[in-house]
Amino acid sequence: PFSADEALAAGFVNSVVEPEDVVPTAQALAETVASKASIAIRTTKAHVAEVLKGDLSRDDARSAVHALQDPEATEARNTYLQSRR
């Protein structure tokens, strides 16, 4: 076993909150995730599942995330989505 601070230092979690802040923090995170495009959520879930099964390396997952965050990719997605309206 390890502490929350050790998990944070090791990169297993993104943040550590006080026990009384767990539910509000989780709700805020859920709202943030829900506000994203459904394709991004499905893709992220698929990548996480692949990493957990060992089918996708952590480096491959990071590369995919960086590609999705690239300004040119964002502009291309936005242009495509605008054309679909």
N, C-alpha and C positions, 0 to 999 in steps of 0.2 A: 504494500500500500504506500501511497504518497499523498502529500498534502495538496491542497488547491494551489498554493503558491508554487510548489514544485511542478505541478501539472502546467501552470502558466509559464514557468521558466523553461520547461521542456518543449513548449509549443503545442501541447495537447489541447489546450483551450485558448480562446482569444481574450477572455477576461474572467475575473473573479469578483463576485459580488457578495454582499452580506446576505445571510439567510432571509431576512425580511424583504430583500430586494429581488429575490429570485423570480417570483411570479411577475412583478411589473417589468423586469428586464426581459424575461421570456416573451411576454406579450408584446413589448416594443419590437423585439427581434422578429416575432411572427408577423407583425404589421409591416415591417420593412420587407420581409421576404414576400409577403402577399402582394405588395405593391409592384413587384418586379414582373416582367413579362413571363407568361406561363412557359414559353419555350426555354427561357433561361433557367427556370426552376426545374423543369423536367431534365434538362441537360445536366445541371448540377447534381441532381439526385442520381442520375445514371452514372455519372463519374464517381460519385461517392460510393455507390454500390460496387462499381468495378474495383475501386481501390480496396474496399473491405474484403472483396473476394480474392484479391491479389491479381486481378486481371489488368490493372492499370497502375503504373508506378506513381509514386507521389510526384516525381518530376514531370511525368506526362500530364498529370492533373494540373499541376501549376502552369505548365505551358498552355493548356487549354484555357485556363482562367485568364492568363495574360493576353492570349489571343482575343478573347471576348472583350477584354477591357481596352484593347487598342483603339485609339481615337479614330482611325480609318474604318475599323470594323464597326464601331458605334455609329459613325456617319452612314455607312452602307446600310446597316440595319434600319436606321431612322428613315433613310430615303426609301427603302423598300416598304416599310410600314406605312409611310405617307402615301405611297402609290396604291396601296391596298384599300385606302379609305374611299 
